[in-house]
Amino acid sequence: MVNITGRPALLTTFPFGKYRGKAVSEIAKRDPGYLRWLFNNLDNMSPELRLTLKHYLEDAQAGQQRGNGTP
């Protein structure tokens, strides 16, 4: 997608691993630790995957803060 738009786009499904073909949004809810692990351990990550993981990890963190009464 970078080639078409000139910038990375969010992935909707995982292209590899134990969640291959599964919706990233669903895995972010069910197994956010997997997203964290990928973000911290993959050396060769596509710009799309980096953006996707960062997006869902930040979203999960914001949700936790809202749940704790923190704006």
C-alpha positions as CSV (number, residue, x, y, z in Angstrom):
1,M,0.0,0.0,0.0
2,V,3.0,2.3,0.5
3,N,3.6,2.2,-3.2
4,I,0.1,3.5,-4.1
5,T,-0.4,6.2,-1.5
6,G,3.1,7.1,-0.6
7,R,2.5,6.3,3.0
8,P,1.7,3.1,5.0
9,A,-1.8,2.0,5.7
10,L,-3.3,0.0,8.5
11,L,-3.5,-3.8,8.0
12,T,-6.8,-5.4,8.5
13,T,-5.6,-9.0,8.9
14,F,-2.3,-10.6,10.0
15,P,-0.2,-11.7,7.0
16,F,1.8,-14.3,9.0
17,G,2.1,-16.2,12.3
18,K,-0.4,-18.0,14.5
19,Y,-3.1,-15.4,13.7
20,R,-2.5,-15.4,9.9
21,G,-5.7,-14.3,8.2
22,K,-7.4,-13.1,11.4
23,A,-8.6,-9.6,12.0
24,V,-6.0,-7.4,13.7
25,S,-8.8,-5.6,15.6
26,E,-10.0,-8.9,17.0
27,I,-6.5,-10.0,18.1
28,A,-5.9,-6.6,19.7
29,K,-8.9,-7.3,22.0
30,R,-8.2,-11.0,22.6
31,D,-4.4,-11.1,22.8
32,P,-2.9,-7.6,23.1
33,G,0.3,-9.2,24.5
34,Y,0.9,-10.8,21.1
35,L,0.8,-7.3,19.5
36,R,3.2,-6.0,22.1
37,W,5.6,-8.9,21.6
38,L,5.6,-8.4,17.9
39,F,6.2,-4.7,18.2
40,N,9.1,-5.2,20.6
41,N,10.7,-8.3,18.9
42,L,10.4,-8.1,15.1
43,D,13.5,-6.7,13.5
44,N,12.3,-6.5,9.9
45,M,8.9,-5.1,10.1
46,S,7.0,-3.5,7.1
47,P,5.9,0.1,7.6
48,E,2.3,-1.1,7.4
49,L,2.8,-3.6,10.2
50,R,4.6,-1.1,12.4
51,L,1.8,1.5,11.9
52,T,-0.9,-1.2,12.6
53,L,0.7,-2.4,15.8
54,K,1.4,1.1,17.0
55,H,-2.2,2.1,16.3
56,Y,-3.8,-0.8,18.2
57,L,-1.3,-0.7,21.1
58,E,-2.0,3.0,21.6
59,D,-5.7,2.4,21.3
60,A,-5.5,-0.4,23.9
61,Q,-3.5,1.9,26.3
62,A,-6.1,4.7,25.8
63,G,-8.9,2.3,26.6
64,Q,-7.2,1.2,29.8
65,Q,-6.7,4.8,30.9
66,R,-10.4,5.5,30.2
67,G,-11.3,2.5,32.2
68,N,-9.3,3.7,35.1
69,G,-11.0,7.1,35.1
70,T,-7.9,8.8,33.6
71,P,-8.7,11.1,30.7
